[in-house]
Amino acid sequence: MRLLALSTLLLVAACASTPPPPPPPPSGPGAPVLRDWRSIVTATDRDRYIRRDAAWRLALEQARRQPGSGDLRSLGDLIDQDAARSTVTPPVGEYRCRTVKLGSQGGETGLGYVVYDWFLCRIEQTPRGLKFSKTTGSQRPSGLLFPEDSRQMVMLGSVALAAEPPANSYGQRPDRDIVAVLERIGAARWRLVIPWPQNESNLDLIELVPN
């Protein structure tokens, strides 16, 4: 009896010290399987993300003071840092997209802004969650979109250049990695905010409008 009581006490103690199992992953056809982006992001991109307000300030100050290419005044809410609205998740489908580069990593010697022409982009549902891809042009970023809150999604991705195949990995080529914030800025208008890009500018914006 004494041995039985001791075994019972040991079993109860073991159960009390064992943490509960984690919740099951999403199930069902097409259910996204996304980890928290903070467990994936590199230290360099985490720093870029944290300092995105500083990227906005510097890039806009340079864009308004230095000569550039394109019509900056016509961009409206696209270059308003506080333009984000709720219900950020974009519908799956084909989009028109254009890149706007703000600020210059060359300081006073570079262009303050460049407004590019329209290209083609896509939002698609994958087994790992929503994915953004720029499908035409010489610089083609793509990446997974991680839910953050009602106004933001965070994208971790990489960039394909020229005739390279589409970029489909993050963290394997640090010189191509990007972290971006997706925001809705109109009834059917979104932007990807890329702070401290690898080259040229101090803030890149990719505007998305459904086709």
Secondary structure as the mmCIF struct_conf table of DSSP 4:
data_model
#
loop_
_struct_conf.conf_type_id
_struct_conf.id
_struct_conf.beg_label_comp_id
_struct_conf.beg_label_asym_id
_struct_conf.beg_label_seq_id
_struct_conf.end_label_comp_id
_struct_conf.end_label_asym_id
_struct_conf.end_label_seq_id
HELX_RH_AL_P HELX_RH_AL_P1 ARG A 2 SER A 17
BEND BEND1 THR A 18 THR A 18
HELX_LH_PP_P HELX_LH_PP_P1 PRO A 19 PRO A 26
BEND BEND2 GLY A 28 GLY A 28
TURN_TY1_P TURN_TY1_P1 PRO A 29 GLY A 30
HELX_RH_3T_P HELX_RH_3T_P1 TRP A 37 SER A 39
TURN_TY1_P TURN_TY1_P2 ILE A 40 ILE A 40
HELX_RH_AL_P HELX_RH_AL_P2 ALA A 43 ILE A 50
TURN_TY1_P TURN_TY1_P3 ARG A 51 ARG A 51
HELX_RH_AL_P HELX_RH_AL_P3 ARG A 52 ARG A 65
BEND BEND3 GLN A 66 GLN A 66
STRN STRN1 SER A 69 SER A 69
BEND BEND4 GLY A 70 GLY A 70
HELX_RH_3T_P HELX_RH_3T_P2 LEU A 72 ILE A 79
TURN_TY1_P TURN_TY1_P4 GLN A 81 ASP A 82
STRN STRN2 ARG A 85 ARG A 85
BEND BEND5 SER A 86 SER A 86
HELX_LH_PP_P HELX_LH_PP_P2 THR A 89 PRO A 91
BEND BEND6 VAL A 92 VAL A 92
STRN STRN3 GLY A 93 LEU A 102
BEND BEND7 GLY A 103 GLY A 103
TURN_TY1_P TURN_TY1_P5 GLN A 105 GLY A 106
HELX_RH_3T_P HELX_RH_3T_P3 GLY A 107 THR A 109
BEND BEND8 GLY A 110 GLY A 110
BEND BEND9 GLY A 112 GLY A 112
STRN STRN4 TYR A 113 THR A 126
TURN_TY1_P TURN_TY1_P6 PRO A 127 ARG A 128
STRN STRN5 GLY A 129 LYS A 134
BEND BEND10 THR A 136 SER A 138
STRN STRN6 GLN A 139 PRO A 147
BEND BEND11 ASP A 149 ARG A 151
STRN STRN7 MET A 153 LEU A 161
TURN_TY1_P TURN_TY1_P7 ALA A 162 ALA A 163
HELX_LH_PP_P HELX_LH_PP_P3 GLU A 164 ALA A 167
BEND BEND12 TYR A 170 GLN A 172
TURN_TY1_P TURN_TY1_P8 PRO A 174 ARG A 176
STRN STRN8 ASP A 177 GLY A 186
TURN_TY1_P TURN_TY1_P9 ALA A 187 ALA A 188
STRN STRN9 ARG A 189 PRO A 195
BEND BEND13 TRP A 196 TRP A 196
BEND BEND14 GLN A 198 GLU A 200
BEND BEND15 ASN A 202 ASN A 202
STRN STRN10 LEU A 203 PRO A 210
#
